[in-house]
Amino acid sequence: MSKILDEDLRLVEQSIYLPLVLSVLEYDRKVTEITPFKIKLVYVDLIEHTMLKVQKDLKKINDEMRKLKMKVIRGENDGTFTVYDIYYKGYHEAHRFFNAHLKNNTQKLLSYYLRKDF
């Protein structure tokens, strides 16, 4: 049984998904910059604005985790599952996340951030 409280587990999940969202946005920004759009700046600005929102929320998550003495470290990826080591108030737990589940939740979170201002 997990010793992590449900509200703290939400922080853990956000600390896993938000960096994934940032890596997707960074990749998309690089691709957008080299792709021949007629009005490229609009797309780049949208991606960068979204990245700033995600970074701001990730900083809040990391600050809260620091207060709660929590740490999440990405472990091995066997192609199907990714292991994350979670350190919580002196305890260690290894959680395995299905890669397709990580991708789907990252996509949902990315959609949320792209629509956040509307």
C-alpha positions as CSV (number, residue, x, y, z in Angstrom):
1,M,0.0,0.0,0.0
2,S,1.2,3.5,-0.9
3,K,2.2,5.9,1.9
4,I,1.6,8.9,-0.4
5,L,-1.6,10.8,0.3
6,D,-4.0,11.3,-2.6
7,E,-3.4,15.1,-2.8
8,D,0.3,14.6,-2.7
9,L,0.1,11.9,-5.4
10,R,-1.6,14.6,-7.6
11,L,1.6,16.7,-7.1
12,V,3.7,13.7,-8.1
13,E,1.7,13.1,-11.3
14,Q,1.9,16.8,-12.2
15,S,5.7,16.7,-11.6
16,I,5.8,13.8,-14.1
17,Y,3.5,15.1,-16.8
18,L,4.4,18.8,-16.9
19,P,8.1,18.1,-18.0
20,L,6.7,15.8,-20.7
21,V,4.4,18.6,-21.9
22,L,7.4,21.0,-21.9
23,S,9.5,18.5,-24.0
24,V,6.6,18.2,-26.5
25,L,6.3,21.9,-26.8
26,E,10.0,22.4,-27.2
27,Y,10.1,19.9,-30.0
28,D,7.1,21.5,-31.7
29,R,8.7,24.9,-31.4
30,K,11.9,23.7,-33.1
31,V,9.9,22.0,-35.9
32,T,7.7,25.2,-36.3
33,E,10.8,27.4,-36.6
34,I,12.2,25.4,-39.6
35,T,8.8,24.8,-41.3
36,P,7.9,27.2,-44.0
37,F,4.7,28.9,-42.6
38,K,3.4,32.1,-44.1
39,I,2.9,33.6,-40.6
40,K,5.3,31.6,-38.5
41,L,5.6,34.0,-35.7
42,V,2.0,33.4,-34.5
43,Y,2.6,29.7,-34.0
44,V,6.0,30.2,-32.3
45,D,4.4,32.8,-30.0
46,L,1.6,30.5,-29.1
47,I,4.0,27.7,-28.3
48,E,6.3,29.9,-26.2
49,H,3.4,31.4,-24.3
50,T,2.1,28.0,-23.5
51,M,5.6,26.9,-22.4
52,L,5.7,29.9,-20.0
53,K,2.4,28.8,-18.5
54,V,3.6,25.3,-18.0
55,Q,6.9,26.4,-16.5
56,K,5.1,28.6,-14.1
57,D,2.9,25.8,-12.9
58,L,5.8,23.4,-12.8
59,K,7.7,25.8,-10.5
60,K,4.7,25.9,-8.1
61,I,4.5,22.1,-8.1
62,N,8.3,21.8,-7.4
63,D,8.1,24.4,-4.6
64,E,5.2,22.6,-3.0
65,M,7.0,19.2,-3.3
66,R,10.1,20.7,-1.7
67,K,8.0,21.8,1.3
68,L,6.6,18.3,1.6
69,K,10.0,16.7,1.2
70,M,9.1,14.9,-2.0
71,K,11.2,14.1,-4.9
72,V,10.5,12.3,-8.2
73,I,13.3,10.8,-10.3
74,R,12.7,9.2,-13.7
75,G,14.1,5.6,-13.8
76,E,14.2,3.0,-16.5
77,N,12.1,2.8,-19.6
78,D,11.7,-0.6,-21.1
79,G,9.7,0.5,-24.1
80,T,6.3,-0.4,-22.5
81,F,6.7,1.0,-18.9
82,T,8.6,3.9,-17.4
83,V,9.6,3.6,-13.7
84,Y,9.6,6.7,-11.5
85,D,11.3,6.6,-8.1
86,I,9.3,8.7,-5.6
87,Y,10.9,9.8,-2.3
88,Y,8.3,11.0,0.2
89,K,9.0,12.0,3.8
90,G,11.8,9.5,4.1
91,Y,10.1,6.7,2.2
92,H,10.9,5.4,-1.3
93,E,8.4,4.0,-3.7
94,A,8.9,2.9,-7.3
95,H,5.9,3.4,-9.5
96,R,5.6,2.0,-13.0
97,F,3.7,4.0,-15.6
98,F,2.4,2.5,-18.9
99,N,4.0,4.6,-21.7
100,A,0.7,4.8,-23.6
101,H,-0.9,6.2,-20.5
102,L,1.8,8.8,-20.1
103,K,1.4,9.8,-23.7
104,N,-2.4,10.1,-23.5
105,N,-2.3,12.1,-20.3
106,T,0.4,14.4,-21.7
107,Q,-1.8,15.0,-24.7
108,K,-4.8,15.9,-22.5
109,L,-2.7,18.2,-20.4
110,L,-1.2,19.8,-23.5
111,S,-4.7,20.4,-24.9
112,Y,-5.7,22.0,-21.6
113,Y,-2.8,24.4,-21.6
114,L,-3.3,25.4,-25.2
115,R,-6.9,26.3,-24.4
116,K,-6.3,27.8,-21.0
117,D,-6.7,31.4,-22.0
118,F,-9.8,30.9,-24.0
